[in-house]
């Protein structure tokens, strides 16, 4: 039996105090009925649940006003929850927070205020329950769930029953340019800082995403094997290569594995967002790193050279680079050969630029095809009927010298190529010796490619494939 607050108030003043009367509990009534001086009366005290200020009680919503909510908790009068004590959200409408008949938990703030009212707080009861849950999650490392209720300077406010702060730097793995897109979303976070005295909760969604990403990586690594051709999306481009997103884990295409021809920068052939097919070259499962190759999914132009040309064949080419010991001539897309300085002209050549310049079209004769080392030795002077004019060498200006790119080659690279003794003895430096010397420096064709690690940097570039 549950009476209204007015009935309970009148009843407790009408009947005598049971402690001062000869009241007996009626058997079988569970203490709800008393016999007093031969009369059977309700024992209202038995329906009242004892509680103190600070306790959390449970009741049902019986009335909703604009500024407060009345809750029946089985006390002699309904409890009052002011609108400010309904939620941690600011400026809430009581009708949005509770409904008539809904069961709610509330913390007892005051058993009797100056107006004799029982004052309760729904948000503080929720706070106490939420805090215990958050403390447990912080100890176990389990994530907690909540909704984004505010976007503030430097991050997001998450409703966990407690106002949790999620810094902008910990919202995602990558930087989020617009935090407003998270407004109203339910998200999972890990508790990284907890201070009860200040009611301070700091969260990290990034920690949850990184843990999920680690599991995804392990799953993908278990699936991948060297030699496989897979599809991915270019996620980032750097000086030393391009990163490919393989559905949750990034692999690196080193610049030397992008193309069979020379590449100055990966952006020349790739853009972020491109979908590419790549070959898995190597997998470091301990470090969760994948080395990929793009050129391995394309036709190897060297195979065309081996299948199509023979020593002694003459063909057209374009000068791509002039160096101290000769010139490199491209005969096919991605295939360059070396014309040694001794093979430029019938007469002695002091400086290759006397005969040719980058971009010049020339006919060349194949002297040697080294398929294992992927090297071609070519000759211009042995092409019948081809005589290139001698050009005057203009001394470089100071401005030209300032614009000379740094190749990182030591003086030993070209040692002997300009020695006076070569003119008097008639001996020229060999093409292989000079080509080997060129291989020691970056940016010169004819060197062997290699496999790149994901942490490779511009300071440790690998040689390019000629």
C-alpha positions in Angstrom: 0.0 0.0 0.0 1.4 3.5 -1.0 -0.4 6.7 0.0 0.2 10.2 -1.2 2.4 12.5 0.8 -0.6 14.4 2.2 -2.2 11.2 3.4 1.0 10.1 5.0 1.5 13.4 6.8 -2.1 13.4 8.2 -1.9 9.8 9.2 1.3 10.2 11.2 -0.2 13.1 13.1 -3.5 11.3 13.8 -2.3 8.0 15.3 -0.3 7.9 18.5 3.4 7.2 18.5 3.7 3.4 18.4 6.6 3.6 20.9 4.2 5.1 23.5 1.3 2.7 22.9 0.7 -0.9 23.3 1.1 -1.6 19.6 1.5 -5.2 18.3 2.5 -6.3 14.8 -0.3 -8.2 13.2 0.9 -11.7 12.3 1.3 -12.3 8.5 1.4 -8.6 7.7 5.2 -8.4 7.3 5.1 -5.6 9.8 2.9 -3.4 7.7 -0.1 -3.7 10.2 -0.3 -2.9 13.9 -2.9 -3.7 16.5 -3.2 -0.7 18.9 -5.8 -0.8 21.7 -7.8 -3.4 19.7 -7.6 -1.5 16.4 -5.8 -2.6 13.3 -3.9 0.3 11.7 -1.3 0.6 9.0 2.3 0.8 10.2 3.5 3.6 8.0 6.9 3.6 9.7 7.5 0.2 8.1 7.0 1.7 4.6 9.7 4.3 5.2 13.2 3.3 4.1 15.8 4.7 6.5 18.5 6.8 4.8 20.9 9.6 5.5 22.2 12.6 3.6 24.7 11.3 1.0 22.9 8.0 0.5 21.7 7.0 -3.0 18.0 6.1 -3.1 15.7 4.8 -5.8 12.2 6.2 -6.7 9.7 6.9 -9.4 9.0 10.2 -11.2 5.6 11.4 -10.2 5.6 14.9 -11.5 7.7 17.0 -14.0 7.7 20.8 -13.7 9.8 23.4 -15.6 12.3 23.8 -12.9 12.1 20.6 -10.8 11.0 17.0 -10.7 9.2 15.2 -7.9 10.2 11.6 -7.1 8.4 9.2 -4.8 11.1 7.3 -2.8 8.7 5.8 -0.2 9.3 8.6 2.3 6.7 10.7 4.0 7.0 13.3 1.3 8.2 13.2 -2.3 11.7 14.2 -3.0 12.5 17.2 -5.1 15.2 17.2 -7.8 16.0 20.7 -9.0 16.6 21.1 -12.8 20.2 21.9 -12.1 20.6 18.6 -10.4 19.2 16.5 -13.2 22.2 16.3 -15.5 25.9 17.3 -15.9 24.7 19.0 -19.2 24.1 22.7 -19.0 20.6 24.3 -19.3 18.6 21.0 -19.6 14.9 20.6 -20.0 13.5 18.3 -17.2 11.2 16.7 -19.8 14.2 15.6 -21.8 15.9 14.0 -18.9 13.2 12.0 -17.2 9.7 10.7 -17.9 6.6 10.1 -15.7 6.8 6.8 -14.0 10.5 6.3 -14.8 12.6 4.7 -12.1 15.6 6.9 -11.2 18.4 6.9 -8.7 19.1 10.0 -6.7 21.5 11.1 -4.0 20.1 12.7 -0.9 21.4 16.2 -0.6 19.2 17.5 2.3 16.5 15.5 4.2 14.7 18.7 5.1 15.5 22.1 3.7 14.1 25.4 5.1 10.8 24.6 3.4 10.7 21.1 4.9 11.4 19.5 1.5 13.6 16.5 0.7 16.2 17.6 -1.8 17.7 15.0 -4.2 20.2 15.0 -7.0 20.0 12.7 -10.0 23.3 13.8 -11.5 25.2 13.2 -8.3 23.9 9.7 -7.9 24.9 9.1 -11.5 28.2 10.7 -10.7 28.9 8.3 -7.8 28.0 5.2 -9.8 29.9 6.5 -12.9 33.0 7.3 -10.8 33.1 3.7 -9.4 32.8 2.4 -12.9 35.5 4.8 -14.2 37.9 3.8 -11.4 37.4 0.2 -12.2 38.1 0.8 -15.9 41.2 2.8 -15.1 42.6 -0.1 -13.0 41.7 -2.8 -15.6 42.6 -0.8 -18.7 39.1 -1.4 -20.2 37.6 1.4 -22.3 34.6 3.4 -21.2 31.8 4.7 -23.4 30.2 8.1 -23.5 28.7 10.7 -25.7 30.3 13.9 -26.9 28.3 16.8 -25.3 30.6 19.8 -25.8 33.4 21.0 -28.1 35.7 23.1 -26.0 39.0 24.8 -26.6 41.6 22.0 -26.9 39.3 19.0 -27.0 35.9 17.4 -26.3 33.7 16.9 -23.2 32.4 13.4 -22.9 29.4 12.5 -20.8 30.3 9.4 -18.7 28.0 10.4 -15.8 31.1 12.4 -15.0 32.4 15.2 -17.3 35.4 13.6 -19.0 37.9 15.6 -21.0 39.3 14.2 -24.3 42.2 16.3 -25.6 42.2 17.1 -29.3 45.6 15.4 -29.7 44.1 12.1 -28.4 40.9 12.1 -30.4 42.4 10.1 -33.3 45.6 8.6 -34.5 46.0 11.4 -37.0 45.3 15.1 -36.4 41.6 16.0 -36.6 41.0 19.4 -38.2 37.4 19.8 -37.2 36.2 18.5 -33.8 32.6 19.6 -34.4 32.0 16.4 -36.5 32.2 14.4 -33.2 29.4 16.3 -31.5 26.7 13.9 -30.3 28.7 10.8 -31.2 29.1 7.8 -28.8 32.8 6.9 -28.6 35.0 4.6 -26.6 38.0 6.0 -24.7 40.6 4.8 -22.2 41.0 6.6 -18.8 44.6 8.0 -18.7 44.2 10.3 -15.7 41.9 10.3 -12.7 41.7 12.8 -9.8 38.8 12.5 -7.4 39.6 15.6 -5.3 39.3 17.7 -8.5 36.6 15.4 -10.2 39.1 15.3 -13.1 38.9 12.6 -15.8 41.2 12.7 -18.8 40.5 10.3 -21.7 42.2 9.0 -24.8 40.3 7.6 -27.8 43.7 7.3 -29.6 44.8 4.6 -27.2 41.7 2.5 -28.1 42.3 3.0 -31.8 46.0 2.1 -31.6 45.1 -1.1 -29.7 42.5 -2.0 -32.4 45.1 -1.1 -35.1 47.7 -3.3 -33.5 45.2 -6.2 -33.7 44.4 -5.4 -37.3 48.2 -5.3 -38.1 48.7 -8.7 -36.6 45.8 -10.1 -38.6 47.1 -8.5 -41.8 50.7 -9.7 -41.2 49.5 -13.2 -40.7 47.8 -13.0 -44.1 50.7 -11.5 -46.0 53.6 -13.4 -47.5 56.7 -12.2 -49.5 56.0 -12.4 -53.2 52.3 -11.6 -52.9 50.8 -8.8 -55.0 48.3 -6.8 -53.0 46.3 -3.6 -53.5 46.5 -0.5 -51.3 46.1 3.2 -51.1 48.9 5.8 -51.0 48.6 7.3 -47.5 51.7 9.5 -47.4 54.6 10.6 -49.7 58.1 11.5 -48.3 61.4 12.1 -49.9 62.6 8.5 -49.5 59.5 6.8 -50.8 55.7 6.4 -50.4 53.6 4.7 -47.7 50.7 2.4 -48.7 47.7 1.7 -46.5 47.0 -2.0 -46.8 43.6 -2.0 -45.1 44.9 -1.0 -41.6 48.7 -1.3 -41.8 51.2 0.9 -43.8 53.9 -0.6 -46.0 56.8 1.4 -47.5 57.7 1.6 -51.2 61.3 2.9 -51.1 62.1 5.3 -53.9 64.4 2.8 -55.5 61.4 0.4 -55.8 59.0 2.8 -57.4 60.1 2.5 -61.1 62.6 0.8 -63.3 63.7 4.3 -64.4 65.3 7.0 -62.3 62.9 8.9 -60.0 64.0 12.2 -58.4 61.0 12.3 -56.0 58.1 9.9 -55.4 55.5 12.7 -56.2 56.6 12.5 -59.8 54.7 9.3 -60.3 52.4 9.0 -57.2 49.8 11.1 -55.4 48.1 10.6 -52.0 44.9 8.7 -52.4 46.1 6.7 -55.5 45.1 3.0 -55.5 48.1 0.9 -56.5 49.0 -2.8 -56.9 52.3 -3.6 -55.1 54.4 -6.6 -54.5 55.4 -7.6 -50.9 59.2 -7.7 -50.9 59.9 -8.3 -47.2 58.0 -8.5 -43.9 59.6 -7.7 -40.5 57.0 -9.3 -38.2 58.8 -8.3 -35.0 58.8 -4.6 -35.9 55.5 -4.9 -37.9 57.1 -3.4 -41.0 56.4 -4.3 -44.6 58.6 -3.4 -47.6 56.8 -3.1 -50.9 57.7 -2.8 -54.6 55.8 -1.0 -57.3 58.1 -1.6 -60.2 58.0 -5.3 -59.6 54.3 -5.2 -60.8 55.4 -3.6 -64.1 57.2 -4.9 -67.1 61.0 -5.0 -66.5 62.5 -3.0 -69.4 65.7 -4.9 -69.0 64.0 -8.1 -70.1 63.1 -6.3 -73.3 66.8 -5.4 -73.8 67.9 -9.0 -73.3 65.1 -10.4 -75.5 65.4 -7.7 -78.3 69.0 -6.5 -78.7 72.4 -8.0 -79.3 75.9 -6.8 -79.1 76.7 -4.7 -82.2 73.1 -3.4 -82.7 72.7 0.2 -83.4 69.8 2.2 -82.1 68.5 5.7 -81.2 68.9 7.2 -77.7 68.8 10.4 -75.7 71.5 11.7 -73.5 70.2 11.9 -69.9 73.3 12.9 -68.0 76.9 14.0 -68.8 79.6 13.3 -66.2 83.3 13.6 -66.1 84.0 10.1 -67.4 81.3 10.0 -70.1 77.6 10.2 -70.6 74.5 8.2 -69.9 72.1 7.5 -72.8 68.5 6.2 -72.5 67.7 3.7 -75.2 64.4 2.5 -73.8 62.0 3.9 -71.1 63.9 3.0 -67.9 67.1 1.7 -69.5 70.2 3.7 -69.7 73.7 2.7 -70.9 77.1 4.3 -70.4 79.1 5.8 -73.2 82.5 6.1 -71.8 84.5 9.2 -72.6 86.8 7.0 -74.7 83.8 6.0 -76.9 82.6 9.5 -77.6 84.8 10.4 -80.6 87.7 9.1 -82.7 89.9 11.9 -81.2 90.9 12.4 -77.6 88.1 14.1 -75.6 89.1 16.2 -72.6 85.6 17.1 -71.5 82.5 15.1 -72.6 80.5 18.3 -72.9 82.7 19.2 -75.9 80.7 16.5 -77.8 77.3 16.1 -76.2 74.8 17.8 -73.8 71.9 16.4 -71.9 68.9 16.0 -74.1 70.9 15.4 -77.3 69.5 12.7 -79.6 72.3 10.3 -80.6 72.8 6.9 -82.3 74.7 4.4 -80.2 76.2 1.0 -80.7 75.9 -1.8 -78.1 79.3 -2.9 -76.9 78.3 -5.1 -74.0 75.1 -6.3 -72.3 75.6 -7.4 -68.6 72.1 -8.7 -67.7 73.2 -9.8 -64.2 74.5 -6.3 -63.2 71.9 -4.7 -65.5 74.5 -2.6 -67.3 74.9 -1.5 -70.9 78.1 -0.3 -72.5 77.6 1.9 -75.5 79.6 3.7 -78.1 79.0 6.8 -80.2 82.3 6.8 -82.2 81.7 3.3 -83.6 78.4 4.2 -85.3 79.4 4.5 -89.0 78.7 7.9 -90.5 78.1 9.7 -87.2 80.5 12.5 -86.3 79.4 14.9 -83.6 80.7 18.4 -83.8 83.1 19.8 -81.1 81.5 22.5 -79.0 83.3 25.2 -77.2 83.3 24.9 -73.4 82.1 28.0 -71.7 83.6 28.5 -68.3 80.9 28.4 -65.6 79.9 31.7 -63.9 79.8 32.1 -60.2 76.0 31.9 -60.4 76.3 28.5 -62.3 78.6 27.2 -59.6 76.2 28.2 -56.9 73.4 26.2 -58.6 75.4 23.0 -59.0 73.6 20.2 -57.2 75.5 18.4 -54.5 76.0 14.7 -55.6 77.9 13.7 -52.5 80.7 12.2 -54.5 84.3 12.2 -53.2 87.3 13.4 -55.2 88.4 9.8 -55.5 85.4 9.0 -57.7 86.9 10.7 -60.7 90.5 10.1 -59.8 92.7 9.3 -62.9 90.1 10.4 -65.5 91.9 13.7 -66.2 95.4 12.6 -65.5 97.9 14.0 -68.0 99.5 10.5 -68.2 96.5 9.1 -70.0 97.2 11.4 -73.0 100.9 10.6 -73.2 100.5 6.9 -72.8 97.4 6.6 -74.9 95.6 4.7 -72.1 92.1 5.6 -71.2 90.3 4.8 -68.0 88.0 1.8 -68.4 84.2 2.2 -68.6 83.7 -0.4 -65.8 86.1 1.4 -63.5 84.3 4.7 -63.9 80.9 3.2 -63.8 81.8 1.4 -60.5 83.0 4.7 -59.2 79.7 6.4 -60.2 77.8 3.7 -58.3 79.4 4.9 -55.1 77.5 8.2 -55.4 73.8 8.8 -55.2 71.7 9.9 -58.2 73.8 8.1 -60.9 72.2 5.4 -63.0 73.6 1.9 -63.2 73.6 1.0 -59.5 71.7 -1.8 -57.9 68.4 -1.3 -56.1 67.6 -2.6 -52.6 64.8 -3.2 -50.1 63.8 -0.3 -47.8 62.8 -0.3 -44.2 59.8 1.8 -43.1 62.1 4.0 -40.9 64.5 4.7 -43.7 65.2 8.4 -44.1 66.6 10.9 -46.5 69.8 10.8 -44.7 70.3 7.1 -45.6 69.2 6.9 -49.3 69.6 3.6 -51.1 71.1 3.4 -54.6 68.7 3.6 -57.5 68.3 1.0 -60.2 69.7 1.9 -63.6 
